[in-house]
Amino acid sequence: MAKVFTIPVRPKLGARKRERTSDPRYVDGQRLLVEAMKYLAQTDPVKNRSAIELLSEHVRTRFRMSDSPLG
């Protein structure tokens, strides 16, 4: 069996954290999803219920690895 060696690395305490800035495309995308849910609810809420739930879940989680505003 092979042995695994780990070499600990001390954290840099003086390092600055990167400022996060919001991407307007991400915010516009979330706004578009909300408008789509409103449209689906007005046209036929019973028939479009599953689509509304899917969009609602996406808006509620607000962040997924595939659409990160950080790029």
C-alpha positions as CSV (number, residue, x, y, z in Angstrom):
1,M,0.0,0.0,0.0
2,A,1.1,3.5,-0.8
3,K,1.5,6.1,2.0
4,V,-0.1,9.5,1.6
5,F,1.8,12.5,2.9
6,T,0.1,15.8,3.6
7,I,2.0,19.0,3.9
8,P,0.1,21.6,5.9
9,V,0.1,25.1,4.5
10,R,-0.3,28.1,6.8
11,P,-3.1,30.5,5.8
12,K,-2.1,34.0,4.8
13,L,-3.7,36.2,7.5
14,G,-2.8,39.5,5.9
15,A,-4.3,38.6,2.4
16,R,-7.1,40.8,1.2
17,K,-10.4,39.2,0.3
18,R,-11.6,39.9,-3.2
19,E,-14.6,42.3,-3.4
20,R,-17.6,40.7,-5.0
21,T,-19.5,42.8,-7.5
22,S,-22.9,41.9,-8.9
23,D,-23.1,41.2,-12.6
24,P,-26.0,43.1,-14.2
25,R,-26.6,40.1,-16.6
26,Y,-27.2,37.8,-13.6
27,V,-29.7,40.3,-12.0
28,D,-31.5,40.7,-15.3
29,G,-31.7,37.0,-15.7
30,Q,-33.4,36.6,-12.3
31,R,-35.8,39.4,-13.2
32,L,-36.6,37.7,-16.4
33,L,-37.4,34.5,-14.6
34,V,-39.8,36.3,-12.3
35,E,-41.6,37.9,-15.2
36,A,-41.9,34.5,-16.8
37,M,-43.5,33.1,-13.7
38,K,-46.0,36.0,-13.6
39,Y,-46.9,35.4,-17.2
40,L,-47.4,31.7,-16.7
41,A,-49.5,32.3,-13.6
42,Q,-51.8,34.7,-15.5
43,T,-52.3,32.6,-18.6
44,D,-53.2,29.2,-17.0
45,P,-51.9,28.6,-13.4
46,V,-53.2,25.1,-13.2
47,K,-51.7,23.9,-16.5
48,N,-48.4,25.7,-15.9
49,R,-48.0,24.7,-12.3
50,S,-45.0,22.5,-12.8
51,A,-43.2,25.1,-14.9
52,I,-43.9,27.8,-12.3
53,E,-42.5,25.5,-9.6
54,L,-39.3,24.8,-11.5
55,L,-38.7,28.5,-12.1
56,S,-39.6,29.3,-8.5
57,E,-37.0,26.8,-7.3
58,H,-34.4,28.4,-9.4
59,V,-35.2,31.9,-8.2
60,R,-35.3,30.8,-4.6
61,T,-31.9,29.2,-4.6
62,R,-30.5,32.3,-6.2
63,F,-27.2,30.7,-7.0
64,R,-26.1,27.6,-8.9
65,M,-22.7,26.6,-10.0
66,S,-23.6,26.7,-13.6
67,D,-24.8,30.3,-13.6
68,S,-22.3,31.9,-11.2
69,P,-22.2,35.7,-11.6
70,L,-18.4,35.5,-11.0
71,G,-17.9,33.8,-14.3
